[in-house]
Amino acid sequence: MNRYRITLYQVLGWALVIGYDMLGYDMLGIMHGARRHIAAADLPKAHLLNLTFWLSLISLFYYCFLVVFPQGLRRGRWPVLVLGLLGTPLIFAGTRYVLEEVLTPLLFGFRNYSPGVKLAFYLQDNLYFLLPTIVMAGAAVAVRDAFVREKERENQLLVQVLEKEKTQAEIAFLRTQINPHFLYNTLNYLYAQAYSVSEPLAEAVLRLSDLMRYLLHDSPDGQVDLAREVEYVENYLAIHRLRFEEKFFVEFTQTGLPVGGQRVATLLLIPFVENALKHGVVHQAAHPVRIRLHLLASNQLEFSVENRINQHHKDATTGVGLPNIRRRLALLYPGRHTLHVHDDGQTYRTHLTLLFGT
């Protein structure tokens, strides 16, 4: 929770407490504490003195909440804690004295006590107000520290989980470290053998070779040229088109500025396409899967995928879920992307706007 929201909640909380207390004056017409000599009918003065009383209590609360307990109790400096607590009467009574015996007469022409009252009287008269506020401030510090410790514990657990995932990813990566040259040479051999038998088969092998070359490409910063990412999408669609022949209706269009020179995260676009083919309808000419890449500027793109939802068949194979996509975008492009998802039960549409580069 950010500081602005914390401050807002505290202001609202004090406002509710003070408002409730002042409402009691209007409902009961009575006064309490050292202000009992103010006539019950004189509500404006009563409300003003009630406000100064609460402002004094608030000053005492934050003195203990922000200074005394954090500096003394939490850091184990007991002399600081003792001296801080001994100073609480001066903070409360001094604040109240300034408000009720200096500012109020100056601004409004009346005071809480009779003229000539001294600060020493305020110190003596207000001692019994101290303990509840001090205890409340100490409890608030204890609760806050408990939340901080819990948050730290959660962060530590998260770090451990991330370290474990990193280790598992490294192990999985090592398991895939088959010599790329062996794969390429094998696929080239299969391409040469297949070409004389079936050109579509040979083309599929060639496309598969390009896909694997992209997947095994090692990028130090985890980014590739946008043109290569687009080429990967095109090869992915081409292989599917060879599989389904004339019953594959997918439209992939590129608009805006020409693609060239931009760099994006590897495999950024393909999850949206993969999910559309897995869970969408691809065999209806009247409702094709529509994929659109629009380059608005040299460092900004829009990518949208729209498909009819397949109501009869659910692909059981593993795909990249939307939560994982959102998480990856949040990690790679914090504050530089928007992802809108539309799902009305018939049509599924994703629209990504992305600001990339430096």
ROMARDREN-618370 format. One record per residue (C-alpha): residue in three letters; x, y, z. Coordinates in steps of 0.02 Angstrom, whole numbers, m for minus. Example, Ala and Ser with C-alpha at 12.3 -4.5 7.8 and 13.67 -1.06 7.14 Angstrom:
PT|ALA|615|m225|390
PT|SER|684|m53|357
//
This chain:
PT|MET|0|0|0
PT|ASN|75|168|m50
PT|ARG|100|315|68
PT|TYR|m39|417|m11
PT|ARG|m171|284|27
PT|ILE|m105|258|203
PT|THR|m115|444|237
PT|LEU|m289|452|162
PT|TYR|m351|309|271
PT|GLN|m280|391|428
PT|VAL|m360|558|387
PT|LEU|m527|473|356
PT|GLY|m512|375|518
PT|TRP|m477|528|624
PT|ALA|m615|623|535
PT|LEU|m740|486|579
PT|VAL|m685|481|762
PT|ILE|m691|670|783
PT|GLY|m854|683|687
PT|TYR|m934|550|795
PT|ASP|m877|638|954
PT|MET|m942|806|894
PT|LEU|m1107|727|843
PT|GLY|m1128|674|1024
PT|TYR|m1130|856|1075
PT|ASP|m1271|893|956
PT|MET|m1371|740|1010
PT|LEU|m1346|751|1198
PT|GLY|m1302|935|1224
PT|ILE|m1173|891|1355
PT|MET|m987|916|1373
PT|HIS|m851|816|1456
PT|GLY|m681|837|1535
PT|ALA|m606|1006|1570
PT|ARG|m731|1092|1455
PT|ARG|m885|1062|1561
PT|HIS|m897|1246|1606
PT|ILE|m942|1292|1426
PT|ALA|m1131|1304|1410
PT|ALA|m1210|1158|1320
PT|ALA|m1309|1275|1209
PT|ASP|m1150|1361|1149
PT|LEU|m1114|1226|1021
PT|PRO|m995|1324|906
PT|LYS|m875|1355|1051
PT|ALA|m897|1177|1111
PT|HIS|m858|1108|940
PT|LEU|m704|1217|922
PT|LEU|m636|1167|1092
PT|ASN|m677|986|1054
PT|LEU|m576|1002|895
PT|THR|m426|1078|986
PT|PHE|m436|937|1112
PT|TRP|m430|806|975
PT|LEU|m290|895|884
PT|SER|m190|887|1045
PT|LEU|m226|701|1061
PT|ILE|m176|673|879
PT|SER|m11|765|907
PT|LEU|22|652|1057
PT|PHE|m24|496|957
PT|TYR|95|535|814
PT|TYR|232|588|933
PT|CYS|224|414|1009
PT|PHE|186|324|845
PT|LEU|323|405|740
PT|VAL|457|450|868
PT|VAL|449|371|1039
PT|PHE|411|189|1001
PT|PRO|507|173|835
PT|GLN|663|257|905
PT|GLY|656|179|1076
PT|LEU|563|14|1084
PT|ARG|595|m54|908
PT|ARG|780|m12|909
PT|GLY|805|m69|1089
PT|ARG|862|100|1154
PT|TRP|774|99|1321
PT|PRO|838|268|1385
PT|VAL|766|350|1229
PT|LEU|601|261|1260
PT|VAL|593|318|1442
PT|LEU|638|498|1402
PT|GLY|513|499|1259
PT|LEU|372|438|1370
PT|LEU|417|566|1504
PT|GLY|398|700|1371
PT|THR|220|649|1324
PT|PRO|135|766|1451
PT|LEU|227|915|1379
PT|ILE|179|868|1201
PT|PHE|m5|848|1238
PT|ALA|m28|987|1366
PT|GLY|88|1105|1271
PT|THR|m7|1081|1108
PT|ARG|m173|1104|1194
PT|TYR|m113|1258|1288
PT|VAL|m54|1341|1127
PT|LEU|m217|1301|1038
PT|GLU|m340|1347|1178
PT|GLU|m250|1486|1272
PT|VAL|m153|1571|1132
PT|LEU|m230|1542|960
PT|THR|m414|1527|1009
PT|PRO|m419|1693|1105
PT|LEU|m321|1776|966
PT|LEU|m432|1715|826
PT|PHE|m603|1692|907
PT|GLY|m599|1798|1065
PT|PHE|m628|1663|1196
PT|ARG|m525|1534|1290
PT|ASN|m556|1367|1372
PT|TYR|m502|1415|1548
PT|SER|m507|1578|1643
PT|PRO|m379|1711|1597
PT|GLY|m207|1691|1672
PT|VAL|m204|1501|1671
PT|LYS|m27|1434|1663
PT|LEU|50|1290|1566
PT|ALA|84|1202|1731
PT|PHE|m104|1191|1760
PT|TYR|m125|1111|1589
PT|LEU|10|984|1631
PT|GLN|m78|938|1793
PT|ASP|m254|942|1724
PT|ASN|m221|833|1572
PT|LEU|m118|690|1641
PT|TYR|m265|569|1640
PT|PHE|m286|591|1452
PT|LEU|m113|523|1414
PT|LEU|m120|337|1449
PT|PRO|m257|282|1326
PT|THR|m175|376|1181
PT|ILE|m2|310|1222
PT|VAL|m69|133|1231
PT|MET|m161|156|1066
PT|ALA|m3|221|982
PT|GLY|98|75|1049
PT|ALA|m33|m48|987
PT|ALA|m33|36|816
PT|VAL|157|20|806
PT|ALA|146|m163|856
PT|VAL|14|m199|724
PT|ARG|113|m106|591
PT|ASP|273|m199|634
PT|ALA|178|m364|629
PT|PHE|118|m324|453
PT|VAL|294|m273|402
PT|ARG|367|m435|468
PT|GLU|232|m535|378
PT|LYS|268|m441|217
PT|GLU|454|m474|237
PT|ARG|418|m658|266
PT|GLU|310|m664|109
PT|ASN|448|m578|10
PT|GLN|575|m704|74
PT|LEU|461|m847|23
PT|LEU|436|m767|m147
PT|VAL|624|m752|m170
PT|GLN|643|m935|m124
PT|VAL|508|m984|m248
PT|LEU|589|m879|m385
PT|GLU|758|m956|m347
PT|LYS|681|m1129|m358
PT|GLU|595|m1087|m522
PT|LYS|758|m1017|m588
PT|THR|849|m1177|m541
PT|GLN|715|m1283|m622
PT|ALA|721|m1176|m778
PT|GLU|910|m1194|m787
PT|ILE|895|m1383|m769
PT|ALA|760|m1388|m903
PT|PHE|869|m1280|m1015
PT|LEU|1018|m1395|m992
PT|ARG|911|m1544|m1039
PT|THR|871|m1461|m1205
PT|GLN|1051|m1426|m1248
PT|ILE|1061|m1546|m1392
PT|ASN|1187|m1485|m1518
PT|PRO|1090|m1364|m1630
PT|HIS|1201|m1405|m1777
PT|PHE|1149|m1587|m1763
PT|LEU|966|m1536|m1769
PT|TYR|991|m1419|m1916
PT|ASN|1092|m1544|m2013
PT|THR|963|m1680|m1981
PT|LEU|819|m1567|m2034
PT|ASN|914|m1514|m2189
PT|TYR|941|m1697|m2231
PT|LEU|756|m1734|m2206
PT|TYR|713|m1583|m2313
PT|ALA|823|m1646|m2455
PT|GLN|747|m1820|m2443
PT|ALA|569|m1756|m2433
PT|TYR|583|m1633|m2577
PT|SER|585|m1769|m2708
PT|VAL|434|m1854|m2628
PT|SER|322|m1707|m2581
PT|GLU|354|m1522|m2593
PT|PRO|226|m1481|m2455
PT|LEU|314|m1605|m2341
PT|ALA|481|m1528|m2382
PT|GLU|413|m1354|m2348
PT|ALA|345|m1412|m2180
PT|VAL|517|m1479|m2132
PT|LEU|596|m1314|m2185
PT|ARG|471|m1214|m2083
PT|LEU|501|m1326|m1933
PT|SER|687|m1298|m1951
PT|ASP|659|m1110|m1947
PT|LEU|549|m1126|m1792
PT|MET|680|m1228|m1700
PT|ARG|818|m1110|m1751
PT|TYR|719|m967|m1675
PT|LEU|681|m1062|m1515
PT|LEU|863|m1111|m1491
PT|HIS|927|m938|m1530
PT|ASP|1024|m873|m1380
PT|SER|996|m688|m1346
PT|PRO|1095|m612|m1201
PT|ASP|960|m483|m1162
PT|GLY|812|m597|m1200
PT|GLN|760|m491|m1349
PT|VAL|755|m517|m1537
PT|ASP|716|m414|m1688
PT|LEU|530|m387|m1710
PT|ALA|548|m447|m1889
PT|ARG|608|m617|m1826
PT|GLU|463|m626|m1704
PT|VAL|343|m592|m1847
PT|GLU|430|m721|m1955
PT|TYR|409|m848|m1815
PT|VAL|221|m814|m1811
PT|GLU|212|m833|m2000
PT|ASN|306|m998|m1996
PT|TYR|195|m1060|m1855
PT|LEU|40|m1019|m1957
PT|ALA|114|m1095|m2114
PT|ILE|142|m1263|m2030
PT|HIS|m37|m1264|m1967
PT|ARG|m98|m1216|m2140
PT|LEU|m5|m1366|m2213
PT|ARG|m86|m1478|m2083
PT|PHE|m265|m1421|m2114
PT|GLU|m243|m1382|m2299
PT|GLU|m402|m1295|m2362
PT|LYS|m491|m1292|m2193
PT|PHE|m379|m1166|m2110
PT|PHE|m445|m988|m2111
PT|VAL|m326|m870|m2024
PT|GLU|m291|m692|m2079
PT|PHE|m127|m609|m2026
PT|THR|m109|m427|m2077
PT|GLN|25|m298|m2042
PT|THR|m12|m112|m2049
PT|GLY|70|49|m1998
PT|LEU|256|78|m2008
PT|PRO|366|m57|m2086
PT|VAL|442|m183|m1967
PT|GLY|630|m167|m1955
PT|GLY|757|m127|m1822
PT|GLN|640|m141|m1673
PT|ARG|679|m264|m1535
PT|VAL|554|m351|m1421
PT|ALA|553|m492|m1295
PT|THR|572|m665|m1370
PT|LEU|409|m760|m1400
PT|LEU|307|m606|m1356
PT|LEU|168|m625|m1485
PT|ILE|153|m811|m1514
PT|PRO|58|m855|m1352
PT|PHE|m93|m754|m1412
PT|VAL|m88|m843|m1582
PT|GLU|m62|m1014|m1505
PT|ASN|m210|m994|m1387
PT|ALA|m321|m936|m1530
PT|LEU|m280|m1091|m1633
PT|LYS|m297|m1209|m1485
PT|HIS|m464|m1146|m1421
PT|GLY|m538|m1057|m1571
PT|VAL|m627|m1102|m1733
PT|VAL|m509|m1108|m1883
PT|HIS|m614|m1202|m2011
PT|GLN|m753|m1075|m2043
PT|ALA|m722|m958|m2189
PT|ALA|m858|m841|m2126
PT|HIS|m772|m822|m1957
PT|PRO|m584|m827|m1983
PT|VAL|m457|m801|m1847
PT|ARG|m399|m622|m1870
PT|ILE|m223|m574|m1818
PT|ARG|m168|m394|m1840
PT|LEU|m2|m311|m1805
PT|HIS|m1|m122|m1816
PT|LEU|159|m24|m1788
PT|LEU|104|148|m1729
PT|ALA|280|217|m1705
PT|SER|457|154|m1707
PT|ASN|437|100|m1526
PT|GLN|250|66|m1508
PT|LEU|143|m73|m1577
PT|GLU|m31|m143|m1565
PT|PHE|m63|m329|m1581
PT|SER|m237|m402|m1583
PT|VAL|m304|m578|m1605
PT|GLU|m489|m618|m1628
PT|ASN|m569|m789|m1645
PT|ARG|m734|m878|m1627
PT|ILE|m737|m989|m1473
PT|ASN|m742|m1175|m1507
PT|GLN|m894|m1236|m1411
PT|HIS|m874|m1422|m1450
PT|HIS|m690|m1462|m1433
PT|LYS|m566|m1412|m1301
PT|ASP|m383|m1443|m1337
PT|ALA|m310|m1533|m1186
PT|THR|m131|m1489|m1229
PT|THR|m41|m1363|m1124
PT|GLY|m45|m1184|m1182
PT|VAL|11|m1019|m1109
PT|GLY|m126|m957|m994
PT|LEU|m181|m776|m987
PT|PRO|m118|m752|m806
PT|ASN|56|m806|m860
PT|ILE|50|m689|m1009
PT|ARG|m1|m544|m897
PT|ARG|135|m585|m773
PT|ARG|269|m591|m908
PT|LEU|212|m425|m980
PT|ALA|211|m347|m806
PT|LEU|389|m405|m777
PT|LEU|457|m357|m948
PT|TYR|358|m199|m984
PT|PRO|297|m124|m819
PT|GLY|193|31|m852
PT|ARG|225|17|m1039
PT|HIS|85|m97|m1096
PT|THR|m103|m121|m1091
PT|LEU|m191|m286|m1121
PT|HIS|m378|m290|m1149
PT|VAL|m474|m454|m1160
PT|HIS|m651|m472|m1228
PT|ASP|m749|m632|m1203
PT|ASP|m936|m637|m1233
PT|GLY|m949|m826|m1243
PT|GLN|m948|m824|m1434
PT|THR|m798|m718|m1480
PT|TYR|m630|m702|m1393
PT|ARG|m522|m552|m1428
PT|THR|m357|m492|m1355
PT|HIS|m284|m321|m1390
PT|LEU|m107|m279|m1335
PT|THR|m31|m105|m1343
PT|LEU|154|m104|m1308
PT|LEU|287|29|m1289
PT|PHE|459|m49|m1309
PT|GLY|638|6|m1328
PT|THR|725|137|m1222
//
